[in-house]
Amino acid sequence: MSVLETWLGGGLRITDGAWGTELQARGLPPGTTPDSWNLTHPNLVEEVARAYAEAGSELILTNTFRANAIAMSGTSEADLDAINRAGVAISRRAAPQARVVASIGPTGKILMSGEVSSSAVSAAFRNQARSLAEAGADALIVETMSDIDEARLALEAALECGLPVLVSFAFDSGKDKDRTMMGATPEAVAGAMTDAGAAAVGANCGVGIERAVALCRRLHNATSLPIWIKPNAGLPTIDAGVLHYNTSADFFASHFGLLRDAGASFIGACCGSNPEFVRALVKQRNVR
C-alpha cells in the first residue's frame, strides 16, 4: 500500500485553500514574492497555516510555491534553502496534526523558448525538493503546471528525495477551458504523470468549481492514481486594480458530492478562497 493510499484509508481528504490571497489580506504588497515572508514575516505566514488547520484541513501546503532558483532569480541558494526549510517548519508548527505537503511551482520559463535549459530547470527543482524534504515535509506537490515537459522534470527531480510526489496542472485554456496554457488535456497529463511515477495527479487554480467536476472525472478515468482537486473561487473581476473573487464558500462546497462522485481523493480550494471554504467543505463531507 502506498503512502497516499494509507492517508486515504479514512476516505476523501480535505486540503487547504489559497495562500497568496490570505497573505495579501495580511498586508503582502502587490508584486512581492510571498515566499520571502517565510523569513521576514513568519508569524503572519503561520497565521495562514493555522487558520486552515483550525478550519479542518487535513493536508497543509507550504508557502514555497516560487522558491526555486529560476522563479526567484537573484536570490542566493542559501536564502532559497532557508526559505524552503522555513516554509515546512512554519506549516508543521501551525498544523502539527496535519500532513505537510510542500509546494513546488513552475519556473515561469518556457522550455521550448530557449530562455532556460532543461538541466537548469532540473537543478532548480532538485535543490528545492531537497531542502523541502530535509526540512521534514511528508510529501511534495508540483502544482499549477502547464507544460508536461517541465512537470516531468520537476517530478523526476523531486522523486530523488524519496517522498511521494503529487503533480497538479492548471486547466484554463481552450474553448471549454479543459486544456493547460500549453495545450495539454487532462488525459495527456494523467498518462504522462502516471508513467513518470507521480503518486497522484490533479488540477488546481485555473477554472472555478463549476468546471472542476468534468476535469476531475476525466483525470480519474485516465489513471488509477488518486486525484487532487483545488479549483479557484471562480473567475476574478478587477476593481481599481484589485482582484475580486465572487464565488461563495457555500456555493463552492455544494459541489463536494459531485467531485467525490467524479473520483476526487483530495479536495481543497485555490486563488480567492479562505478558511471559510475549508469549513464549508468539511461540513459537506459530514453530511450523510
N, C-alpha and C positions, 0 to 999 in steps of 0.2 A: 504493500500500500504506500502511495506517495505521501509526501508531507502535506500537500494540499488536500488530498483525499482524507487524511486524518483531521485536518481543520474542518472539513465539511461533514464530518461524522454526525454532527448535530443538525444538519440541514443548511439551507441557504444562509450566507453570512452578510452582514451589513458593514459596509466600509464607511469612509468619511465623506466630506464634501470639499468645497473649494478652499484653497489656502490663500491664493492671491487676493481673492475678494475679501476674506476676513482680515488679512494683513493691511489691505488698503483701508478698511474700516477702522483700523488701529493707527492710521497715520502714515502708512508706507507711501512715499511720494510717487507720482506717476513717473515712469521711466527708470525707477530704481529696481535693481535686481533683488527680488525678495530673499534669495539665499543668503545674501550678505548679512541679513538681520540675525542669522544664527549666531553671529559673533558680536554684533553691535546692539541688538535688542532681543536677547534670548528670552527674556521674561515675556515679551509680547508674543513671540513665536510659541512659547509654551502655553500661553493662554488659549491659542487656537487649538492645539492638540488636546488640551484638557477639556475644552468645551465640546469637542467631538466625542471624546471618550465618555464624558458625563451624559451626552445625548444618546449613547448606546452603540457607538461604533466599535466593532469587534476587530477591525483592522484599521490601523492608523498609518498614514503615509508620512513622509518626511519633507521638510522644506529644503529640498535639494534638487529640484527639477532642472535648474540651469547650471548646476555646479560641475561642469566639465570644462576642460581647458580650451575648447573651441568656442562654446557659447559664452564663456566668461573670459575671453582672451584678454590678456593684460593682467590677469590675476595670477599670482605665483602658485606653483604647485604646493608649496607649504600652506598657503592660505586656502587653496581648494581642499586640501586634505583636512584642514581644521574645520572648514565649513561643513563638509560632508559628515565628519565624525560628530560634530556638534549637533547636526540635524537628527542623527539617530539617537544621541543621548537625550535631546530635548523631548522627542516623541516617547522614548522609553520612560523618562521621568514623569511625564504628564499622564501617560496611559499604561501603567505597569501591568494591567490585566489584558491588554490588547496585544495583538500581533503587530509588530512594526515591519511594514513593507516599504522599503526605501525607494524613493523616486529617482529615476534616471530619465531625463527628457532628451529631445533631439539636439543636435549641434547647431541647428539653424542654417546649415550649409547644404547645398545640393551636390551630391557626389558627382553626378554627370557633368556639372558645370566646370569642373577643374579647379574650383576655388580651394578645395581641400582634398588630400589623398585618402584613400581607404586606410592606409597604415596609420595616418594621423588620427583618423576617426576611431579606429580600433584602440589606439593607445589612450586616447582621451576617455573612452568608455571603460577600458580596463583599469585605469588608475582610479576613476571614480568608484567603480564597483568594488575594488579592493578596499578603499577607505570605508565604504559603507558596510561591507561585510566584516572587516576587522573591528568596526565600532559596535557590532552586535546585532545587526538587522536580522530579522527572521527570514526575510525573503527580499527580492529585488523586483521592481516593476519598471520595465522600459515602456514609457507611456507617451501618448499624444504623437505617435509616429505617423508619417505619411508615406515614407519611402521604404519599401520592403527590403531593399539592399542595406540601407542604413540600420533598419531594425535588426536585420540578421547580424550585422557587425556588432551591434550593441549586445544582442543576445549571446553570441559566441564569446565575446569578451567577458560578460557577466557570469556566464556558466563556469568560467575558470575558478570562480570563488567557491564553488561547491554548494551554493544556495539555490533554492527554487527560483526561477526567473519567469515572471509573468510578462506578457507583451500586449500592449493595447494601442490601437490606432484611432485616429480622428477621422471620421467619415463626414465630410461636409461639402462634397463636390458632386457634379453630375446632375442631370435632370431630377433625379429622385433623392439627391443627397445621400447616395449609398456608395460613394467612392471616396478615396482619400484625395488629397490635393494632387498627388502623383498618379491618380487613376486606378489605384488598386481596389479590387472588390473585396467584400467580406470572405468570399470563397478562396480567393487568391491569398489573402492574408492568413486565413486559418490553415491552409495547406502548407504554406511556406514556413510558418512558425512551428507547426506541429513537426514537420520534417527536421527543423533545426534544433529541436529539443526544448521548446518552451514548456513550462509547467501549466500554463493557462494562457488563453488568448481572449482579447476583448476589444471593446470600443469605449472611448472616453472623449469628453469635450465635444467638438463638432456640433451635432444636432441636438435638439431638445428631446424631451422624454417621449413625445408622440411618435417620432421616427425610430426610437431606440428599440422598440419591440421587434420590428421587422429585421433590423440589423442583428439583434440577439438571436432570433430564430435562424437566420441564415448562417451565422457563425456556428451555432450549435449543430446545425445539420451538416456542416462541413468538417467537423472534428469531434473526437471523443474527449478532448480536453475540457476542463472547467471553463466557464465563460464569465468574464469580468465586464460589468456594465456600469459606467459612470457618465451619464449624459449631462449636458449643460441645463441650466434652469431656463430653457427656452432661448430664443434668439434675442440679443440685446438691441435696445434702441439707444441713441446718443442724444443727450440733452446737455447743452453748454459744455460739450467735450467730455461728459461723464457717461459711462456705460450704465444702463439700467436693464435689469432682467426682470421680466414681469410674471414669470411662472410662479405660482404659489407653492408652498411646501405640500399642502394638502392635495392639490391637483397632481403634482409630481408623484406623490406617494400612491395616488389612486391607481397608478399603472403597475404597482408592485406585483399583483397577481398575474397580470399579463406577462410581465418579464419572467416571473417564476415559471409560468407555463411554457414560455418560449425557450427555456433552458438555462436561464441565468443561474450561476452559482454564487456570485458576489454582486451586490447591488449597492451603489452609492451615488453621489452627485458630483458635478464638476462646477465650472465657472458660474457665478451668480448665486450659488447655494450657500447655506449656512447650517449651523447645528439644528435648526428647526426642521430642515429637510430630513436629517437623520432621525430625529424624534418621530416624524411622521411615518418614515419607512418602518421603524421598529413597531409602531402602533399597528400598521397594516399587517406586518408579519404575525403579530399576536392575535389577529382576528381569526377566529375559527369558523 
